[in-house]
Amino acid sequence: MTISAIILAALILLVVMVIATGYVKAPPDRAYIISGMRKNPRILIGRAGVKIPFFERVDKLYLGQMTVDIKTEQSVPTNDFINVNVDAVAKVRIGTNPESIQLAAKNFLNKDPQQITEDLQDSLQGNMREIIGTLALKTINTDRDSFSDQVMEKASRDMSKLGIEILSCNIQNVTDENGLINDLGMDNTAKIKKDAAIAKAQADRDVAIAKAEADKAANDARVLAQTEIAEKNNALAIKQAELKREADTASAVADAAYEIQQQEQQKSIQTATVNAQIAKAEREAELKQKEVLVKQQELAAEIEKKADAEKYQAEKKAEAELVQRQRKAEAAKYEQEREADAKKAQAEAQKYAAEQEAAGIKAKYDAEAAGIAAKGKAEAEAIKAKGIAEAEAMEKKAEAYKKYNGAAMAEMMIKIMPQMAAEIAKPLSQIDKINIYGTGDGTNGASQISGNMPIVMKQVFDTMSEATGVDFTEIMRAGTYDAKVNKNINITGADVSVETK
């Protein structure tokens, strides 16, 4: 074997020994710093490398997350001069950039995490004390995020000089020596309870208002529905009353037509009777009485017709006033119902229904009264027709009287004189007992009673003469001796002339 080969083999063995003894592999949470031969050391993080034995060395630096417990061992006064104790926790690590690693290597090389946190604890506590002195107690408690951010911002400037990166800072607890925080809590608790009570009262009030509005809306709807039902019932009652009145009116007209037909038949019968009576002159007195009766009936019919017309007009006026009062009452009642509460509205609706029922009953009776009035009017027309028929009969009788002469009339008067005397004396025959007293003038009571009969008969003749225009006294004198001697008697009556020579 040559010398060159031996040298080469020795070199290869040397390289292998160097690699075997100088090979290092850094984990991800640690930095291996190889220094010795170079001005700037090599940094291995999560990768492998080789150091030259005897010429280079390997130092380790922990890169993982570390927890630093920051506590104020003594009370620190706040901005408002209140001594507080603050307990906080900070999460830190060594920065991953080369500058931070180099700075951390100068301070924490080959130290475990606990040693690093102990070195950082004093610095972080000092930074937190400085921030506490700038804040008020209420701000520290109510705005802990801002407090921790300010601590991080303050401490980051100092930690960056050490190659440390602050990940987070959380305030765990804040206490004071005099219990002011508890007092603030009680004050806030009381305020919260007060606000909650006010909110609950307002909510209850809103619920009560909403419920009252809902009840009012439901009540208004119920009142409106009941009002519409009452109005419909009222309209139905009025319509039924109108139909009943029309039916009663038609029935009354039919009844009146039937009565008129009967009256016409009676008129025919009476006309025949009157014609028969005209043929019988001896019943002249009875016919005269019938004439007077007809006059009375005509007058009564005219008065009754006028009274019926006035009655009908008064009824119509009363109905119009009633309708107007009902409308006014309905309008006033409707306004009162709208303003009243639920119970009063229901009562008023019932009252209104009762009033409408009474109005319907009144309308029914008004219709019946109108039917009765129509029937009375028809009867008046029938009586009037009867009077016209009798007047026509009397006119025919008067024409018949024109055919009679004085002698015939005198004969008729002589025939009925006994009957007239009997009728005049008839009341005397009905007297059971008479007390007669003298008058002191030479006449006794009996002679006065018997003397009244010729006077009464003379009054009857005078009345008949005035009614007929015929001087019955002159006709009776025509048969006396004086009339026969003088032979010159002129009797002139209503279209009757008697002359004797």
ABEGO torsion letter per residue (X at the ends): XBAAAAAAAAAAAAAAAAAAAABBBBBAABBBBBBGABABBBBBBGBBBBBBBGABBBBBBBABBBBBBBBBABBBBBAAGBBBBBBBBBBBBBBABAAAAAAAAAAABGBBAAAAAAAAAAAAAAAAAAAAAABBAAAAAABAAAAAAAAAAAAAAAAAAAGBBBABBBBABBBBAAGAAAAAAAAAAAAAAAAAAAAAAAAAAAAAAAAAAAAAAAAAAAAAAAAAAAAAAAAAAAAAAAAAAAAAAAAAAAAAAAAAAAAAAAAAAAAAAAAAAAABAAAAAAAAAAAAAAAAAAAAAAAAAAAAAAAAAAAAAAAAAAAAAAAAAAAAAAAAAAABBAAAAAAAAAAAAAAAAAAAAAAAAAAAAAAAAAAAAAAAAAAAAAAAAAAAAAAAAAAAAAABBAAAAAAAAAAAAAAAAAAAAAAAAABABBBBBBAGAGBBAAAAAAAAAAAAAAAAAAAAAAAAGBBAAAAAAAABAAAAAAGBBBBBBBGBBBBBX
